[in-house]
Amino acid sequence: MLYANTLTKMLGIEYPIIQAGMAGGVTTAALVSEVSNAGGLGMIGAGYMKPEQLRELIQETKKRTDKPFAVNLFINEEEPILTNEEVNEARRILKPIQQELDTAEELVLGHLPKMEEQIEVLLKEKVEIMSFTFGIPNEQTIHRLKHQDVLLIGTATTVDEAILNDKAGMDAVVVQGFEAGGHRGTFEQSFDEGMIGTMALVPQVVDHVHIPVIAAGGIMDGRGIVASMALGARGVQMGSAFLTCQESGGNPLHKKATLERKETETIITRSFSGKPARGFQNRFTEMMKDHETNVPEYPVQNYLTNSIRQRAKEAGNAEFMSLWSGQGTRLSENLTVANFMKKLLTEVNETASNLFR
């Protein structure tokens, strides 16, 4: 099967397969470089990384590959201003969980890394492909990056969001169906309006934009790749599928859950971060179920639950960890990246050749 198309030529890759920029330590230099070495596009998830951490990871990745790779950034959001009463109420809700985990660590608010500082690192390190989630860079930033010949990939969960990416000058757009694991990329409309399935969303976006569309959400094997291309996408972005690869930095308990649990066990929850995200149900999401609508907005809730998540990891307790996963969980496998990529290409060829038999 021929894989070259407008997207692969633009990105300088052999196959239209992109590893999602999963933030939080999943995208190690080994994972990113191995995806790129195998002909796909590896991607560093830099959403929570401080500039120096990001610089070190980019440099380590460059030592492992001379192929193109990308970096995913979060669009800066204005952090919500909360009263002391609101913060104290959030802490009160979390207190029983903190006590159960036997951690008296103080809950401390923090600050997200500044995207502008991260971009300075990327430009100095000559990263040629940047991906953005939770919005679109401002006009000045886009102009500057394009002047530096950087390729820009946006994220959308609705047709209107994809059109905004196109009009803003992004070079391609990831279209994220509701099946996708982790945080929703919705930024222009309500999160409920952004809950559209991949199969319904991709062809509608293709009909309304002029840039290459990258399908994301529930794509775990070669069949999903062929289906996405049939809908008009020029490539796919896969997250959960790469999470369980051996080079992934995902927590072993997170990998185990993804490999063993069912598609019916994922839910959309705000309880960990304050922003809707798809992951597995556990005791934390059950205990927080009645508070979903009034937890502080992202990133405040993310700060407040940090000590709980860290303590749970240290204790090997998956019941209080954020186990992000898409709905295609039964298709996950524990393989090296090289073997997984070979498997994907075999499945693509077999699926394509059997379509009309």
Buried (B, 14 or more C-beta within 10 A) or exposed (E): EEBEBEBBEBBEBBBBBBBBBBBBEBBBBBBBBBBBBBBBBBBBBBBBBBBEBBBBBBEBBBEBBEBBBBBBBBBBBEBEEBEEEBBEBBEEBBEEBBEBBEBEEEBEBEEBBEBEEBBEBBBEBEBBBBBBBBBBBEEEBBEBBBEEEBBBBBBBBBBBBBBBBBEBBBBBBBBBBBBBBBBBBBBBEEBEEBBBEBBEBBBBBBEEBEBBBBBBBBBBBBBBBBBBBEBBBBBBBBBBBBBBBBBBBBBEBBBBBBBEBEBEBBBBBBBBBBBBBBBBBBBBBEBBEEBBEEBBBBBBBBBBBBBBBBBBBEBEBBBBBBBBBBBBBEBBBEBBBBEBBEBBBEBBEEBBEEEEE
